[in-house]
Amino acid sequence: MPKTNVAGLSVNVSESSDIRALRRRQQNKKRKLNRQPIERRVQNECPATRIAPEILIEICKHLSPTDLLSLLQTCKLYHTWLSSKQSVTTQKIWYESRQEYAPFLTLPSPRGLDEVAYASLVFGSGCQTCGEKVAKVYWAFSTRMCSDCFAISTVTNYDLNYEKRLLKAPNTNYVAGLPYVEAYLYSSPYMHSRTREPHTDLKFYLATSVEKQKRIYHTIPPNRRHRWTVKNMRKGAKLMKEVRKRERVCRREEMKAQLEARIVNMAQTKDETGNLVYDANILRLCPAYKKVYGTPHYMCDQAWIWTERKLVREYPRIFKKQQQLAESSSIHLS
């Protein structure tokens, strides 16, 4: 690649000419676009973008959060209208949609999130860091991450304690008040495997939040650090109480969806003649279904096997009872 010396400086001639050529091509494209007749440019536009804002607002009032997120990604115009943080009407649309189609989300949006970000967090899909399809919502961090991004972006309390021991640093509690994700380890060489009490409890913190909190801690005078720590611990306890409440609500809703999918699958069971064996509506009336419906605990395969056995035993009695009620109601109407 040829170079030239100008006043003792080495200048890459071909590189600068390439940049100038690229700029000229971009300018020519803009000129060609501006030379197009207005009628032709209007014809290329999507007809949906010509809808008046008042009509669009009325349409959006009847859409679910998932539909609003899809509409948000259609064009820049809709994205500007539906993602405005200053517009009271926009925030009200997202709020009413959440209340109508997701009544389980009774809690207000977390601190630092508006209604649009709240809906994107709950009803969106994929990791917000890398775009991976399989991701989980971590309410402590108000984000949705995959397992790889979670491992990269977090540090544990054991990592921090090991760092303190390695550097022989004083016992400082600068992570006090930071939100965290809990994980319990039941397998340990120091305890029996049948013991139900966890041996260790891991707390995962966001690495960026830890570094920021650490810098703030070291800027505080030593005689005020204890008061600062106690104040942050109170704020953190209040925040974690809200986080656990959100986690219970979402787990309960996920459990309902999981149980409903299993019930629908069970209702598709056919006998040797090809007839359906179970009715989904009657299965939902069984005591075994009512017992596990709405619990915040995940149903593993073994737990579903036990529940399915109970449903099979209870189904004939509930089915007969519903038949008797139907016959009595028909006699009463006649």
N, C-alpha and C positions, 0 to 999 in steps of 0.2 A: 504494500500500500504506500504510494508516494507521499513524501512529506516535504515541506518547505520551511526554511528558517526566515523568520521575520523578527528583526531586532533581537536576535539571539534566542528566539522561542521557536520550538518545533511545533508546527501546525499540521494536522492531518487534513489534507486537501480533499480527498475523496469522501471522507466522513462528513465534512461540512457541506459538500455539494449534495450528498445524499439527503441530508436534513433539509436543505433548501428545496430540493426537488419534491420531497414529501410535503412540505408546506405549500408549494405551488399546486400540487394535486388536490390537497384539501380545499384550498381557496377556489380552484376551478369547480369542484363539486358543489360548493356553496353557491357559486354564481349560476351554475346550471339549474340548481334547485330554485333559486330566486327568479330565474327567467321563465319557469313554467307558468302557464296561465293559472289564474286563481281558480277557475272552474275545474281544471284538472286536479289541482291539489285538494279541492273539496271533495271530488269524487273518490279520491284515494282514502279519505278519512272514513273511520267506522261510523255508521249511522247512529250507533248508541251514544257516541260522544256528543251528539247534538241535543240530547235530552236536557231540558231545563233543570237547574239544581233543585227547584221545589218539587218537581215530579220525581227526581232521583231520590230525594229524601223520603217521600211517601213510599217508594218501592222498597227502600232499604229497611224501613220499619217492620216489614214482614219477612225479612230474611234471617236465617240462622247465623251464628258466628262463623260457621264453616263457609257458608255462602258468601258472607261479607269478606272473608279472607280471600276467597277465589276472585271476587269482584275487584278486590284491592290490587290484584296482580294483572289485571287485564290491560290497563293503559295508564299513562302518566296522569291523565286528567282525573280518573277515578282514584288513583293513588293519592293525589293531592287533596281531593275532597274528603276521602275516608280516613286519612292519616293525620289530619290537622289536630294538633294538640291545643290550639287556642280556640277552636270552634266549640262552643257549648253544644250546638246541635249535633255535631259529629260524635262527641263523647256520649251524648244522650242516646244516640242510635245504638252504639255498641253496648251501652249499659242495659237498655231495654231488651235488646236481643239476647244478652246473657241471662237476664232474669226470666225471659220467656222460654228459651230453649235449653237452658242449663240451670234449673232451679236449685240444684245441689250446690252451686257456687254462690251461696248467700253472703259469704264474706266479701268485703270490699277488696279492690285490687291492692296488692302488696305495695309497700312504700317504695317510691321511685318508679312505679309502672303506671302508665295511663291505661285507659280501657282498651285501646288498640293493642298495646303490648301485652296486656293481660290475656286477651282473647288469642293472640298469636302464641303465647306460651302454653295455654291449655289445649287449644284446638288445632294448633299447628302440628307439623310432623317433621321429623328429622332433627339432627343435631344443629343447634344454632351456631356452633363453632366451625365444624367441618362439613356439615350437610349430610352426614351419615343417616341412613333411613331409620335404623334402630337407635332410639334415644329415650331418655327418661327425664321427667321433670324433677328438678331438685329445688324444692321450695325454699330451702335455706339460702340458696344463691339466686333465686328467681331466674333460673335459666334451665334450658333443656340441653343435655349433653349425652353423648355416647360414652361407653365405658373407657375407651382410649383417651378421649379428651378429658374425662373426669380424672383419670390417673395422672395425666400430665399437669393438669391445672390445680391440683390439690396437694396439700401436705398434711400429715397426721400429727397428732399430739406426741406420739412416740418419736417421730422424726425430729420434732423441735426439742424434746427432752434429751435426745441423743446428741444433738448439736450443742446444747448447753453443757453437757458433761464433757464433750470432746474439746470444746473451747474453754472449759472451766469458767464459764460465765456465771454471774450471780443468778439466783433463782428469781427471775422476773416473770411476771404474768401479763405480758403485753397483749396476749390474744384474748384477754378477758372481754366478754361482750360480743365477740365475733360469732356470727351464725355458723353452724357446723352440721355435718351429716354424720349420724351415728351408725356404727356397725359393730356387731358383737361377734366375738370369736369363741366358739364352744370347744374347739380342739386345741389342746395345749399339753405339752409334756409335764406340766406341773399340776395337773388335775386329772381326775378320773373322767373318762369319756361319758359316763352315765350321769354326771352331775349336770343339773339343769341351770345352775347359776353360771353366768358368763365369767370367764377368768379375766378377760380384758375387754375394755370398751374403747374402740378406736373412734376418734373424732377427726373428721376430714374438714380442713379449712381451705379456703381459696388462697393460693400462694400470693396473689397480688394483694389481697386484703391483709394478709399477715405482714408483708413487707411495708405496706402503708402504715399499718398500726404500729409496727416496730419503730418506724421513723418518728411518728408522733410521740410515742412513749419516751424516746430519748431526748426529745425537745422539752419535755416537762421537767421542772426542777425536782430533785429527789424528795424534798419534803412534801410535795403535792402528788406524788405518784400513787400513794396508797388511796387517797381520796378519789383520784381519777379512776383507779382500778375498781373500786367499790361501785362508783357511779356507772361505769360501763357494764359491770356484772349485772346490775339491776336491769339496765336496758336490754342486755343480752338474754336474761331470763324471760322477760316479757316478750321479746321477739321470738324466742324458741318455743314459747307456749303457743303463739299464733302459728308458727311453722308446723308444729305437731298437729294442731287442729286441722290445718289445711291438708296435711298428709292423710289423716284419718278419713276426711270427707272424700278425697280422691280415691283412696283404697276401697272405701265402701262402694263407690260408684263403679270402679273397675270390677269389683266382686260381683255386683249386680249384672254387669254386661257379660262377664264370664259365665255366671250361672245361667243366664238367659240363653246363651249360645249352646250350652250343654243340654238344656231342656228342649230347645228346638231340634237338636241333633237326635235326642232320645225319642221325640215325637215322630221322627221319620222312620222308626223301626217297623219293619213289616214281618208278617208271619209267613208260613209256607204258601198260603194262597195268594199272597201279595197284598193283603189288607193291612192297614195301619193298626198297630197294637195299642198305642197310647194317644191321648188327646192332650195337647200342650196346655189348654186352659184348665183341664182337670188336674194335671200334674202340678200346676201352680197352687192348687187348693190343698195339696197334701201337707200334713204337718212337717214332714222332713224338709220340704221346700221353704216353708215359712220360717223354720228354725235357722236355716243358713242364709236366708235372703237378707241382705243389708248388713251383714257382718263385715268388719274391716279387715278380716283375715283372708289371705289368699287360699284358694282351694287347690291343693295338689291333686295328682291323679289318684292316690290312695284314698284321700278324703272323698273324692267324687265317687269312687267305687262303693264306699260305705253308704253314701247318700243315695246312690242309685239303687242299691239293694233295699233300702227303706222305702223308696218311692215305689218299687215293684210290689212290695208287700202291702203298702197302703192304698195303691191305686184301685183295686177292685172294690174296696169298701167305700171310697170317695165316689167312684163311678156309680155304684148302686144308689148311694145317697142322692146324687144329683139326678138320677133317673126318677127316683121317688118324688123329689121336689118338682120336677118337670110334669109328672103325671098329676100330682095334686093341684098344681097351678092350672093345668089344662081343664081339669074337672071343675075347678072353681070358676073359671071363665065361661065354661059351657052352662 
